[in-house]
Amino acid sequence: MADGDGQGRGEMTESTVVPDGAPVFAFRMWRRAWGSAEWLPASRLLVRVSDGGNAVPAQLSWMTEDGAQSSLGFSPDMASCYGHRRTTGGDVVEMRGELDHRREYPDGAGGQEFDTEAEEAEGRRPAGRLRLLIDDGGEAPVRWAAWQERSGDACSVALRSVGPSGNADVGDLVSAVWASAEHRDAGEVAANLVDASARKWFAPHSRASLEFRLTRPVAVDRYVLTSANDAPDRDPAAWTLRGSADGRTWRTLDVRSGQSFAERHQPRAYRIADPGAYDHYRLDITGNNGSPHLQLRAVRLLAGGSGGFVGYRQRAGHAPVAYQGTRVAQAPPEPPPVDAPASGSPPSPRARGSRPAEWEGWRPGGSWLPLGGSLSMESLTSPSGRFTVLHSVYEPSLAVRDNVTRERVWVSDSPGSNMVCLGPDGDLVAWDHHGGRVWSTGTGWLGVRRLEMRDTGELALTGADGAVVWSSGTPQVPAASGTGHRTAARGSTMRRGESLYGQSLTSDDRSTVLFHDGRVARLILRGRTSHWDRFYDRENILVLDDDGFLRSRTPDGAVVEEIAGPGAELTVVRGAAELRDETGAVVWASAGRSTRPAPVREPAMPPNDDLAAWFGALVGEGRGYCVAVVRDGDPEEVLRRTGVAPDAVLRNTWRGLARHRDTVRPDEGTVVAAIAVGPDVLLVSDDPALPVAELAPSVVALHRPPGGSGFRGTFSIHRDGGLVTELRDDPRRRKGTKVAEVAAALDDIVHELHRHELVFRASGAIPSAADLGGTLLGGVPAPARSPSATRPAEPTLTVAEYEGMNPLVIRTDFTDEDAWQRVIEELRTPWFEDDPVDPYLISDPRYAGASTERVLQDVRAAMPDPDLPGAIFIADGTTMRETDHPLLAVTTEWDGEPFEEDEEEFVTQFRLRPDAAVEISTNLDLGNMDFDDFAGDGVYERMV
């Protein structure tokens, strides 16, 4: 039931003239059971009946396809209605309604439209356009409708289907089915979804997309999903259905979440409230019921009344005449040209260091987020201050709160996340701490440009024209009374009389956040932990009172803590929160200036997590990639040097380029795309090993391997084909950190592991999410010539069934068997809670006298990440000869190569007693300590 206070109702009389393109009347409805005195809320009713005349309905009756029948009479001013309804189960209830509001819809919006004909004495003649909308909140569409206008004119229509046989199922019109993933080897492919066979569709992912192409446009108004034969946790739980006239420009038709199937092979029907005629339909499944996989038995598309109608029309005082109509298909907007060979002049590039246009007018804590923006323990508050959406690392991860009632009015089904980011493809994605997707709106490549927190309580993703692509829905809330609602602080500053309750403040450079979720208050520098925390045991509000004191209060006003004061405003700056007086002098700060990071140089850059999310969204979850800035380059020339032939360069979105790759080189192909950024070229590829050294005289690059954490990756700078800087973690290397632009960039970033940000700070180029999500210049590199076939060398070492916390010990001295047995005995000495220790022993005579470097390199080759332990232990000649039998501990972060002059050295090895090996291997495996923490001048002994 829609909520409203009765204000703003349309005032109409019997003679009111209703313009062509008549309004939609929205009624708040109530129902009363037979014999009861109590009226209960019912679903909102939307009504629009117009054949181009000036009248409005006096009576309306209709039946839906589930068998429910309703009949209503309307007051002369359309302010109220009364009638009855027979439900699907046969119960009869009274119905009444009050006009909530009246919306003007443009032609083609708000229901169905038909071109009509009437049987006159001279034969069939055009009878104008009928616009019909009857939405009673149910899932089933209308089967027939009859109405009488105040003039006495009457109509009755029975809606019919567009299916070839006259049935609602339009499956016979499906000419092709495509899936983003399927199990071809088992025959569990997308085509099974519209086939009568017993096979299902299966995808080895928890998210996937399905597209259905029809032979002609059809206005599908329902669809049915049927669960598969087993594994209920693979059933879809959340999805978005979209329609398109060309397969490129998509309109959202239906969004569902929290769905489940009680039985196997169970069909569930869903209604599309506002259908349109499309020949492409796409089902984006964004979540399931817990499995890493997805499956469905069938998808049916239904068009219950889309094909037109038959009926009669009767003018007052005349006999009824035959009346029929044909559904009018609505044409979507023209899509931009894609998949075309590159020709003509490319768009003018932005100047180096200039701010992308999508950020103009944005400020932290405002009501909207631009493409490429993110929320990490941050909030957006609607223009009036009534509603706030807050991201939190605590549950719930993303929720909208009514600041009047302090109740949450929408909660996402996202699990815990590190951030939500509106990526370049327009998909709002929640990312975990490891750079993995955990939730999304499924709006990729649908033209999204903004995330908006609206005064209606609706969280909406909108396109360039302001149209809503995805919405959390409009909550049912009471009208604001003006009491109990403090002014929410915004941006970076809280002034006297303002407060935080489920909101945040963010510094102007976006580095520092003051987060409050109703209980917890934390001040966080992005990339580091918090340095000021308040974990109260009760609900509270952080407020700067009128007397200038910063306090925590309970919702009823009691003081929980007086933090500081008096001051005029609390401002979040880089690394701290400061309470300042009227002159700007600091009277309190959460951290001293000596502990804060230095001010960042211009130009401002997107945070590292945002950049990692952008490129992760483009290439797809789990895939590696390369991002490079080619200094003073030409996009087409750079593409040619990567192996893309000049006649194979295309202009398309990244998604279009990826589909092109799947067509021309489905097995081993990669995508390379180039964007002009000032005089430079930003190069993006889903090839994590793309060679970049020879692309230009100066290249700054990041190569990120597939899988793993979003922080992983190798940063490098190449000049004239030579490597001048390299920062990597596996194996560890810090080469060329004193190169001027690298040293300056490292001073700017919060953490050296922020390699994405490092690329753009070192190069001076500022990437744009809108550019990455727009039309790109790119292609598929030709296959490199295969080298002459050679038989790969047999691995020297095999490590099988190794358990991570146990010491991995390799013997390289075979001169004293008794000494070796004593080493083994000490290695097995019980440690924590007297648990036995089971070392993994390698005693292979082939390693007799082997160098430390050779052993390390063989272990690294035999045990790639993530199985590689943090250290190995070598029993060499020193171990066998000396009394305490000290082993040599060697870090696997080292590659075994000598350090170069411009390379930072680190501890690679030290000696330890054998019984201490388990302590080191366990702590390294858990990540509690680093290898350097154990190294010292003497032989390391087990901690007591």
N, C-alpha and C positions, 0 to 999 in steps of 0.2 A: 504494500500500500504506500503510495507516495505521501510525503508529509507536506503540510502547508498551513498557514495561519489564516487563510481565507482572504488575504489581501491581494489586490491586483487582479481580481476575477474580471473576466470579460463581461461588460454590461451590454446585453442584447435585448431587443424587443422583437415582436413577431414580424415587424416590417424591416428589421435590420438587413442591410445589404451586405452580403458576404462576397468578397472578391473572388475572382477565379484564382485557383490555388488556395482554397479555403483553409481555415485554421484546423488544427488538431485540438480537440477538446479533451482535456485530461481530468478525470473525475477520481476523487478519493472515494473508495467504496467500502461499504459495510455489509455484512450478511447476518441474517437471523434465522435460526433453525425453527422448524414447525413447533408451535406451542411454547417457545421461549420468549422472554421479555428482553433478553440481552442482545445488543448489537455488537458483533465482533468485527475487527478490521479484516478487509479482503484485499485482493490484488487490485492495483490501480487499473482503470479502464481508459483506453485511448480510442477515440472515435473520430473518423473523418469520412463523410459521405458527400460527394460533390460531383455533379454532372455538368458543371459550368454555369448553373443557374445561381439564383440569389437566395434560395431557401435553405433551411436547416431541418434536420429530422425532428418529427414529433414523436415517432415510435420507431423502435428498432428491435428486430429479432434475428437470432443467428444460431447456427449449430456448428460445432467443431468436430473434427474427424474422430475424436475419442467418444462421441455420442452425447456430450454435454449440450444442453439447449438453454438459451437465455432470451428474455424478452424485457424491454425497458420502455418506459414513457418518459419524455423530457419536459421540463417546465418551459413556458414560452420564452423566458430569458436565458435558457440553457444553464441556469445556475444549479439545478438539481435534477435528479432522476429517481425513478422508483420502478421496481419490477420483480421478477422472480427468475429462478434458475433451477433446472433439473441437472444434477451432477452426473458424472459418468457412472457412479454407483446407484443411481436412481433416487437419491434423496432430493427433496424439494425444499428450497430455502428462499426467503425473501431477500431482496437486494435493494439498497438505496445508495445514492451518491451525491457528492457536492463538487461543484466545479473547482478544480485546483488552480489551473492556469490554462491559457490558450496560446498556442504557438503557431506562428505563421511559417509554413513550409514552402520552399520553392517548388516549382514544377518537378515532378519525378521523385520527390522525397516524401517519406512518411506513408508507407503502404504500397498498394499496387495501383497501376494505371492501365486503362483499357481503351482502345479505340472501338467505338460501338456502332451498331447498325440497328434500325428499327423497321419493322414490317409496316409499311404504309399502303394506302390503296394503289399507289403507283408502283409498288414494289419496295425492295429494301433500299434504304437511304441512310447515309451517315448520320449519326445521332450525337456526335460530339465525343468528348473524352470523359470517362467515369474515373474518379479517384476514390479509392475505397481503403480504409484502414479500420479494422476492429481488432484490438489487442486487449484481451481480458486477463493477461498474465499467465495463461496456460501454455503448455508445450505444443498442443495440437493446433494446427491451422484451421481456419474457417472453411466449412464445407458448403454452406449456403447462408444467405442473408436476405432479409426482407425489411423494408422500411417505408414509412409514410411521411411525407412532408406536410408542413402546416397548410400549404395551399390545397391539400387533398390529393396531390400526385403520389403515386405509389410505385414501388419496384420490388422485384424478387429475382435473385440470381443464384444459380448453382454453379460453382466453380469446377472446372475440369482440368485434367492433367495434360502435360505435354509429352508424356511417354509415347513411344511408337504404337503401343497397344492400347493407349488410353489409361494405363495404370500410372500410379504415382512414381514407381521406381523408374528412373531414367538410366539405369545401368547399361541398357543397350546402346546408349549414345556415347559411352566412354570408349574412346579410340586408343588411348595410351595411358599407362600408369607409370610413374617414376618415383623412386625412393632414394633418399640420401644414403641409406644403408639397407642391405638385405643379405640373406644367407644363401648365396647361389649354389654352393656345393650341395646343400641339402634340399634344394628346390623350394625353399621357403622365401619366395620372392614377392614383390609388390603386386604383380599381375594376379596372384591368387586372391587378392581382396575383392575382385569383381568377377571371379570365376566360380562356377558351381562346384569345383572340386573340393575335396575335404582338406586340402592343404592350407596352411596359414602363411602369414608374413611374419618374419622374424628379423630383428635388427640387433647387432651386438653392441648397442649403445642404449643409454637411458633417455636419450633425446633423438628425434629424427623427424624428417619432413616427408610427406607424401603428396604427390601432385597427380590430379586426374584431368585429362584433356578430353573434352566432349566434341562431337562433330558439329555442334551448333550451340549458340548461347541458350542457356536455360536458367530460369530463376528458381534455383533450388531453395525450398523453404523449410526442409527438414533433412536430417541425415541420421543414419543408424550405424552404430559401431557394435560389432559382435566380438565377444571375448573368444580367445583361442581355447585349446583343449586342456592346457595344464598351466602350472606356475602362475597363480593369481598375482604375484608380486610383479610380473611383467606387464600387467594390464595398464594401459594409459590412465593417468589420473588428472593430468592438466594438458590443455591444448588450445590452439586458436585455429579457427577455420577462416580462410580468406578466399576471395574470388578475384579473377582478373580476366580482362578481355584480350590480353596479349601475352600473358606469362611473365610480364615484367613489372607492371604497375598493379599493386594489390590493394584490395579494400578488405578490412576486417569485417567479418560477418557474424562470428560467434566466438566467445571466450568462455572456457570452462576450467574449473579447478576443483580439487577434492572429490573427484569421481572414483567410483569403484564398481565392480561387477560381482554380484553375489554368487553367480554360478558360472560353470564352463559352458561355452557356446551360447551365452546369453546376449540377445540383442537389446540395446538401449537406444531409444530415439531422442533426438534433440531438435529443438525448434530454432529457426533463424528468424529473429524478430523483424528484420528489415532486409528482405532478400533483394537481389538484383540479378539481371540476366548476364551470365558469364559462361565462357566456354573453357575456362581453366579454374580449378578449385584446388586449394592447397591446405593440407592439414599439418600444422606444425605442432608436434607433440613435445611438450616442454617438461614433462615429469611423469613418473609412474609410481607404483606402490612399493618401491624399495629395491627392486632388482637392478643390476647394471645392464639389463637387456629389455627389449620391447617386443611385443607381439600382438597381432590381431587376427581374427579369423576372416572378417569381412567388413567392408565399408559400403553402405548403400546411400545414394543420393536420391532424394525424393522431391517431387514438384507437385504438391497436392492440388494447387489451384493456379498454377502458373500459366496454363495453356489458354485460358480465357474463360468465358462463362456462357451459359444459355439461361433465358428467363423471360420475364415479361415486364412491360412498363405500361402504366395506366395513368393517363392524364385525368384530372378531376372532371367528371361529367362525361367521360368517353369510355369506350370499350378498351379492354387490354389488348396490346399488340405484342408480337414476338420481339424479343430484345436479345441481342448477343454481342459479345465483345471479345477482342483479341488483345492479349497482354502486350504492353509497350515495353520493349527492351531499352534500358537506359545505357547510353554509351559512356564509358569511363573516359577520363582525360587522356589526351594523347601522350604516350610515353616518350622519353627521350630516345634518340636513335642509339642503338648499341650493336655490338658484334659487327661493326663495320671496319673495313681497313682504314688505318690512320691516313688522313689527308687534310690539307689545309693547315692554317696556323693554330697551334694549341693555345689554350687560355693564357693570358698574361700571368706570369708567376708573381707571387708576393715578393716584396723586397726582403732580403736577408735580415732576420731579427724582427720583422713586423708581426704584430699580433693577429691571429686568425680572426676573420670577420664574425664568426659565430659567437665570439666572446664579448662583442660590443654590447654594453649596457648591463652585463652580468655583474653581480657582486655576491660574495659568500653570504649564505644565510638568507638570500632573497626568496622569491617565490618560484623560480625556475632554474633549470640546469641546462646548459647548452650541450650540443652534440660533443662527445668526448669528455664531458665532465663526470665527476664521481662524488659519492658521499661515503666517507669513512669516519664513522662516529660523528656524523654531521647531519644537519637538518635543513629543510626548506619550509618556510612558513607562508601561508596564503596572504594575498595583499591586505586583507582586513585584519589579519592576525588570528582568525578563528581556528584554523587548522594547521597542524604541523606534521610533516612526515620526517621520521628520524631513523637513521641507520645506526645499528648497535652491534657490538660483538657479543652482546648478551641476547638471550631470547626475549621477545621476538626480534629477528634480525632487521626487519623493515616493517614499520607500522605507521598508520595515520592516527593522530590523536585530536580530539575535539578539545580546544583549550578552554571552553566554557564548562563543560561537564567533566573534563579531564579523563574521559573514557576513550579507549581506542575504538575507532569506528571501522578500521580495516587493518588486517594483519596478513602479510604475505605468507605463503607456505614455504618460504626459503629456510633452509637450515642455517646454522651459524656461518657467518661470512666475515671476511676482512674488509670488504668494500662492495658497493654496487657502482657500476660504471655504465654510462650510456655510450656504447662503442661506436666506431665509425660506421658500422652497418645499421645503426638505429636500434639494436637490441639492448635492452636494459638487463645486465647480467650481474649476478652476485658471484664473487670470486672468493675462494678460500685462501688461507695463508700460503698455500703451495702453488698458487696460480691455476687452480682448477675451477671449472664452472660448477656451481651448486644449484643455480636457479636462474631462470630468465623469463622475460615476457614473450619470447618467440616472435619478436617484431623485426628480425633482421631483414634488411633490403626492402623495407616497406615505406621508405621515405620519411622516417621519423627525424625530427630536428630538435625537439625539446622535450624535457620532462617538466610538467607544471603541477604545482600544488594549488588547487583552485579554492575559491571561497565557498563552493558547494560541498567541500569535503572530498571531492574527486581528485585522485592522482591520475594524471593523464599524460600519455605520450602523443605529441601532436606533430603534424607535418608542416611543410613550409607555408601552406595556406591556412594553417590553424586548425585543420580538420583533425579530429581525434582518431588515432590509429589503435590505441589501447587505453583501457580505463580500468581503474579499480572499482568503479561504480560510485553512484551518489548515495551516501548513507542517509538513513532516516534519523534525523536529529531534531530536537526542539528548537524553536526560534530563540535567538540570543536575547537574554533578558537584561544584559548589561551589568550584572552583578557576579561577583566571584571570579572575574576574569582579569587578571593582571596583564599589562602590556608586555608582550614577548619581546625580549631583546633580539636584535638582528645584526648581521654583519660581524664586525669585530668589536663592537662596543655595547656595554650595558650602562644606561643612564639611570639616575634616581627615579624610583617608581617602577622600573622595569625588572623583569625576572626571567629565570630559566626554569622550565618544567617540561622535560622531554624535548629540549632544544639544545642548540650549540652556538658558540661563537667561534669564528675562524679568522685568523690573522689575514691581513691584506695579501701577504705573499703565499697564503694557503699552507704554510708549513706547520702551523700550531693550531690546536683545537681545544677549546674548553667544552667538554661534553657533560651533559646532565640528562639522565633518563628517568627522573622521578625519585630515585634513591641514591644513585652513585654519581659523584662529580669527579671528573678527571681532567687534567691538563696534559695533552699529549703532543709531542713533537713527532711529526710523521717520520717513520723509519726508526724511531727509538721508543723506549718505554715511557710511561708517564713519570713526572717528577713531583706532582702534587695531586693527592687523592683524598677523597672523603667517601668512605663506605658507611653510610648511616644505616641503622637497623630499622628505620621507619621511612615512610613516604615523606618527601620534603620538597621545598621550593628554594632555589638559590635566588636571593633578591637583594638588590641595592635599595635599601629603604630610603624614605624621604629625608631622613637625617644624615644620609651619606654612609651609613654602616653596611658593610657586606655581611649578610646573615643567611643562615639556613633556617627556614621556618617550616613547620608542619602546615598542611593545607588549611587548618583552622586558625593559623596565625601564631602559634606558640613558637618561641625561639628554640631551635635545636643547637645552634652554635653561632656565636658572634665571631666572625673571621677577621675582619679588619675595618678600619675607618677612622674618622670620616673622610669621604672623598666625593668628587662630583661624578666620576665615571670609571668603570672598569673596562680596560682595553686589552685585548689579546694581541700581543706582538710576537715577533719571531723568538720562540723559546721561552715565553713567560706570559703571565697575566699581570697587569699593573693597575693598581688603584691610584688615580690621580686626582688632585684638587683642582679648583677653578683656574689656577695659573698654569696647570700642566705638570706640576711637580709630583713626583711619585711618592706616595705615602705608604705603600705596601706593594711588594712584588712576590710572586710565587717562586722566583729563582733569581739569584744574583747575576749581574751582567757578566762576570767572569766565567760562569758555567754555560752561557748561551752560545749558540753557533753564531759565526760572523754573518753580517748582512750579505745577502746573495747579490751577485752582479746582475745587471740587466744584460740581455732581455730575460723576462720571466719565462720559465719552462713548465710544462705539465709535470706533475709528480711522477716518479718512477713507476709506481703501481699503476697509474693511469696508462702510461705508455705501454707497459707490459700487457695490460688488458686490451688496448687497441689492437696490437699486433696478434695477440692470442685470439681475439674475436675474428680477425680477418682470416687467418690460416686454418683455424679449427683446433678444437681441443686435442692436446697431446702431440700435435705436430711441431717439429722444429722449424726454424726460419732464420733468415739473414736480413738484417736491416743495415743499410750503408748509406753514408752521405758522400757522394762523389763531388769533389770540389771543382768548380768552374767547368761543368760538363754540359753536354747536350743530351736530352733524354733518348732520342732515337739512336744516337751514336753509342751511348752506354748500353742500350738494349742489344745493339748489334754485337758489341764486344762480349756480352754474356752468351751469345749463340743464337739469338732470335734473328731470323732472316728478315731483311727489310720488307719483303712482301708478306710476311707473316705477323707484322706488328698490327695490333687491333686497338680500338678505343672501346672500352667496356668497363663495367664495374669489376671489382675483384671476384665477385661471385660468378659473373659471366665469363671471366678469364678462366676460372677454375673449371667451369663446365666445358669450356672449349678444350682445356687440357684433357678432361675425362673422355672427350670424343676423339681427339687426335692421338693422344698417348696415354691410354687409360691405366697402364701398368706402372710405368716409371717416369712419367712426365712431371715437370715442375712448372710453376708460374713465376714469371719475373715481371714486375711493374715499376715504372719510373714516373716521378712527379718532379716538376721544376719548382725549386724553392729558392727564389732569388737567382743568383748565377749558378747555384749548385743543383744537384740532382739527388733526390731521395729515392733509393732503390729498395724494393721489398721483394723477397722471394720466399717460397716455402721449401727451398732447398737449404738445409742447415749447414751444408758444406760448400756453398757457392763460392768459387774463387773470385776474389775482388782485387787482388794486388795489382793486376795489369789493366784495370779498367780506366785509370787516369793517373796522373802524376801524384795526386794526393787523395787518399780514401780513408774515411773513418768508418769502422764497421763493428757490428755485434753479430756473432753467430751463436744462436741458442739451440742446443740439442733437443731432440724430441723428448717429451715426458719430463718428469721432475719438477723442481721448484721454479717459480717465475723469476727468481733471482739468478738462476744459473745462466752462464753464457760467457763467451770469450770476447773481450773488447780488444780492438787492435787499430793501429794506425799504420798505413803503408805509404811510403814515399818513393817514387821512381822505382816501384816494384820491390823495394826492400822493406822489411819489418822493422819499425822504429819503436813501437810500443805494443805490449801485449799484457793483458791482465786476464788470468784464467784461474780456475779453482781445481780442475781435475785433468791433468796434474797442476799443482799450484805454481804460478809464475807471476812475477811483478817486474816486468821489463819496461824501461823507458818512462818511468813515472815522473822524472824530472823534465821531460819535454814540456816546454812552456805552456801550451794550451791544455795539456793533460794535468799538470800541477795546479793550474788555475781552476780547472773543472773539478778536481778532487777536493779543493778547498771549498767549493760552492755546494757540493752535494752532501747530504746528511750521512750517507753510508757508502763506502767504497763498492759494496755489492750492487748499488743502484746503477747497473751498467747501461740500461736503456737511457736514463737521463744523462749519463756520462757521454754517450755518443753525441747527443745534441748540444750539450754544453761545450764539448771539445770542438765541435764543428761550427757552432754559432747558428745553425739552422733550427727553425722552430717548426715542428710538424703540425699539421692541421687534421683533426678528425674528419672534418667535412671533405677535405681533399682526398683522404684515404678511402672514404666511403662513396666518393663520386666516380665519375668516369675517368678511368686511368688509361695510360698508354702502356701496353704490355703485350706479352705473348708467351709462347712455350719454346724454350731453347731446343735446338736440334740436338739429337743424341751425340754425345762425345764419342770419338773413335775409340773402339775397344782396343786395348793393348794386346800384343800377341799373347796367346794363351800360355800360361805357365801354371804348373801344378803348385798349389799353395803348400808352404812348408808345414810339416807336421808340428803341432804344438809340443813344446819341450816339457811343459808341466800340465798336469791335470789335477784339479782340485774338485772333489765331489763330496756332496753332503756335508759341507762345512757349516757350522752353527756360529752365528756372528759374534757372540760374546766370548767364545773360547779363544785362547792364544793360538795363532798360526805360526808354527815353529819349523824352520828349514835347517837341516844339518848340512854343513859344508866341510866339516873335518871328520875324518874316519880313522884317526890314529889311536883313539883310546875308547874302547867299547864300554869299559867300566865307568869312565867319566860321563859318557852319554846316558847310561842308565841312572846315574846320580842326578843328572839334569832333569830327566823325565820324572824321577821321584819327587824332586822339589817343585816341578811344574804342577804336579797333582796334589800339592799340599792344600787341604781345604781352606776356604777363605771366608766368605760371608755366610754367617749362621752355619758354619761347618759343612756347607754344601760341597760335594766333590767337584773337582776341576777335571775336565776332560780335554786336554790340549789336542789340537790337530797337528800331527807329526808327519813331516816329510823327510824321510831318510833315504835318499836316492844317490847312489855312488856317482851318477853323472854330474852332481853338483860338488864333488870333491874339489876344494880349492877355488870354487867359483867366487867371483868378486861380488861385493854388495850390490853394485849396479846391475849386474846380470840377473841376480836373484830377484831383485825388485822388479825389473822389467818383465821377467817371466811370470811373476805373480800377477802383475797388472794385466798382462795379456790373457792369462787364464781366468781372471776374475774381474770382469768389467763391472762398473757401477750398476746397481747399488749393492752388489754382493761383496765388493772389495772392502776388507777391514781397514780401520784407520791406521793400523801399524802391523808390521810383521816382525818376527823375532828370529835372528840368525844365530845358530850354534856353530861358531867358527873356531879357529885354533886357539884364540885367547880364552874362549869359553872352556875348552877342554884342559888347558894348561893351568889356569889359575885356580886357587883354592875354592873361592866362592862360585866358580863357574858362571861368570857374568855373561848374559846373553847380550846381543847387539839389537836394540830396538830401532827400527827404521820406519819413518812415516811414509805412507803410500801417497801423500800429497806431492812428494818429490817424484820426478820422472827419471831420475838416475843420471841426468846430464849435468855437466859442470856449469856453474853459474857464470854468466857473461859479465863484463865490466859494468854495464848499465843495468844490471839486474839486482833487485833486492834479495839478499841472502836470508835464509831462515834455518832453524835447527832441523836437520834431517835425521840425526841418529844420536843415540847415547846408550850407555851400558846400564844394566839393571840385574838384580838377582832373579833367578828363575821363578821364585814364588811370587814375585811382584807382577809378572806378565799378565795374569788374569785380571788384576786391578786396573791395569792400563787398557787392556782390550775391552773390558766391560764399560769403563767410563767413556772411551772413545765411541763405542757402539751406541751408547745412550745419548751422546752429545753433551754430557755433563762437563767435560773438560777438553782442552785442546792438547795436542802433542807437546807443544812448548811448555805447558804447565808442569810436565813431569821431568823435563830435562834439567840437568844441573851439572856441577863440576865433577861430582863423584859418581859412584855406582848407586843407582836408585834402589832403595829398599822398600819392601811392602810397608804401607802405613799401618800403624797399630790401631 
